[in-house]
Amino acid sequence: MFEVKLYELDFNKIPECTRVICVSKYKDKWVFCKQKGKDTWEIPGGHIEKGEDWLTAGRREMFEETGAIDIEIVPICLYSISTYGLLCYADIKEMAKLPDFEIGEVKLFDDLPTNLTYPSHKMFFEKVKEKLLNKIR
């Protein structure tokens, strides 16, 4: 098992990131997706492709994995597993039909689902919730 570390965001020193993950809300509910053939939930996100910046990758992944077509994405922090990734919060304003890629189901939750694919997603979810609460206060 890889160790996951979180790092405060410094826009002057962002290392090259290979992934972007977006803890997301739609209509005041948390958005999770389930890959086809799996029975566990994930936070939407994925690889940053060659020629993409993190925001373009985040928007693409959110569309592919949730059907989001109007979205605001805010960076929260960096994380590292074997490479660096960017953890974001995504406020989804509008969703369309889910594209027929790797995701079989999208579901809205009041809180974190218990059956997660990746244990690190609990840490990511809690970090975003903490940042959102601190912003409101």
C-alpha positions as CSV (number, residue, x, y, z in Angstrom):
1,M,0.0,0.0,0.0
2,F,1.3,3.4,-1.0
3,E,1.5,6.2,1.6
4,V,-0.6,9.2,0.7
5,K,0.6,12.7,1.8
6,L,-1.2,16.0,1.6
7,Y,0.6,19.3,1.0
8,E,-0.7,22.9,1.3
9,L,-1.1,24.6,-2.1
10,D,1.6,27.1,-3.1
11,F,0.8,28.4,-6.6
12,N,4.4,29.6,-7.0
13,K,5.7,26.1,-6.5
14,I,3.2,23.6,-8.0
15,P,5.1,20.5,-9.1
16,E,4.1,18.7,-12.3
17,C,0.9,16.9,-11.4
18,T,-0.2,13.7,-13.1
19,R,-3.8,13.5,-11.7
20,V,-6.7,15.7,-10.7
21,I,-9.4,14.5,-8.2
22,C,-12.5,16.6,-7.6
23,V,-14.6,16.1,-4.5
24,S,-17.9,17.4,-5.9
25,K,-21.3,18.7,-4.9
26,Y,-24.5,19.0,-6.9
27,K,-27.6,20.5,-5.4
28,D,-26.1,20.3,-1.9
29,K,-25.3,16.6,-2.2
30,W,-21.9,14.9,-2.6
31,V,-21.3,13.3,-6.0
32,F,-19.6,9.8,-6.2
33,C,-19.3,7.5,-9.2
34,K,-19.0,3.8,-9.6
35,Q,-17.0,2.2,-12.5
36,K,-18.7,-0.4,-14.6
37,G,-18.3,-3.8,-13.1
38,K,-17.4,-2.5,-9.6
39,D,-19.6,-2.2,-6.5
40,T,-17.6,0.5,-4.8
41,W,-17.7,4.3,-5.0
42,E,-15.0,6.8,-6.1
43,I,-14.4,10.5,-6.1
44,P,-14.4,11.7,-9.8
45,G,-11.1,12.4,-11.3
46,G,-8.2,10.9,-13.3
47,H,-5.1,11.5,-15.3
48,I,-4.0,14.8,-16.7
49,E,-3.3,14.1,-20.4
50,K,-0.4,15.4,-22.4
51,G,-1.1,19.0,-23.4
52,E,-3.7,19.6,-20.7
53,D,-3.5,21.8,-17.7
54,W,-5.1,20.7,-14.4
55,L,-8.3,22.7,-15.0
56,T,-8.9,21.3,-18.5
57,A,-8.3,17.8,-17.2
58,G,-10.6,18.4,-14.2
59,R,-13.4,19.6,-16.5
60,R,-12.9,16.7,-18.9
61,E,-12.8,14.1,-16.1
62,M,-15.9,15.6,-14.4
63,F,-17.8,15.4,-17.7
64,E,-16.6,11.8,-18.4
65,E,-17.3,10.6,-14.9
66,T,-20.4,12.6,-13.9
67,G,-21.9,14.3,-16.9
68,A,-21.1,17.7,-15.4
69,I,-21.3,20.4,-18.1
70,D,-21.4,23.6,-16.0
71,I,-18.9,23.4,-13.2
72,E,-16.6,25.6,-11.0
73,I,-13.4,23.9,-9.9
74,V,-11.3,25.2,-7.0
75,P,-7.9,23.7,-6.1
76,I,-7.6,22.7,-2.5
77,C,-4.2,21.1,-2.0
78,L,-1.6,18.8,-3.5
79,Y,-1.3,15.2,-2.7
80,S,1.4,12.6,-3.4
81,I,1.2,8.8,-3.7
82,S,3.9,7.9,-6.2
83,T,3.5,11.2,-8.1
84,Y,1.8,14.5,-7.4
85,G,-1.8,15.1,-7.9
86,L,-4.1,18.1,-7.4
87,L,-7.1,17.7,-5.0
88,C,-10.0,20.1,-5.9
89,Y,-13.5,21.0,-4.9
90,A,-16.0,21.0,-7.8
91,D,-19.3,22.8,-7.6
92,I,-21.5,21.3,-10.3
93,K,-24.2,23.7,-11.6
94,E,-25.6,21.5,-14.4
95,M,-25.3,17.8,-15.4
96,A,-26.2,16.2,-18.7
97,K,-26.5,12.5,-19.6
98,L,-23.6,10.5,-18.4
99,P,-21.3,9.6,-21.3
100,D,-20.8,5.9,-22.0
101,F,-17.2,5.5,-20.9
102,E,-16.0,3.7,-17.8
103,I,-18.6,4.9,-15.3
104,G,-21.7,2.8,-14.8
105,E,-23.4,4.9,-12.1
106,V,-23.4,8.4,-10.5
107,K,-25.1,8.9,-7.2
108,L,-25.7,11.8,-4.8
109,F,-25.0,11.3,-1.1
110,D,-25.5,13.3,2.1
111,D,-22.1,12.2,3.3
112,L,-19.2,9.9,2.5
113,P,-20.3,6.4,1.3
114,T,-18.9,3.6,3.3
115,N,-17.8,1.3,0.4
116,L,-15.0,3.3,-1.2
117,T,-12.7,1.8,-3.9
118,Y,-9.7,3.7,-2.6
119,P,-9.1,4.3,1.2
120,S,-7.3,7.5,0.3
121,H,-10.6,9.0,-0.9
122,K,-11.8,9.3,2.7
123,M,-8.8,11.5,3.5
124,F,-9.5,13.6,0.3
125,F,-13.1,14.0,1.2
126,E,-12.4,15.1,4.8
127,K,-9.8,17.6,3.6
128,V,-12.2,19.2,1.2
129,K,-15.0,19.3,3.8
130,E,-12.6,20.9,6.3
131,K,-11.6,23.6,3.8
132,L,-15.2,24.3,2.9
133,L,-16.1,24.7,6.6
134,N,-13.2,27.0,7.2
135,K,-14.2,29.2,4.2
136,I,-17.8,29.5,5.6
137,R,-16.7,30.6,9.1
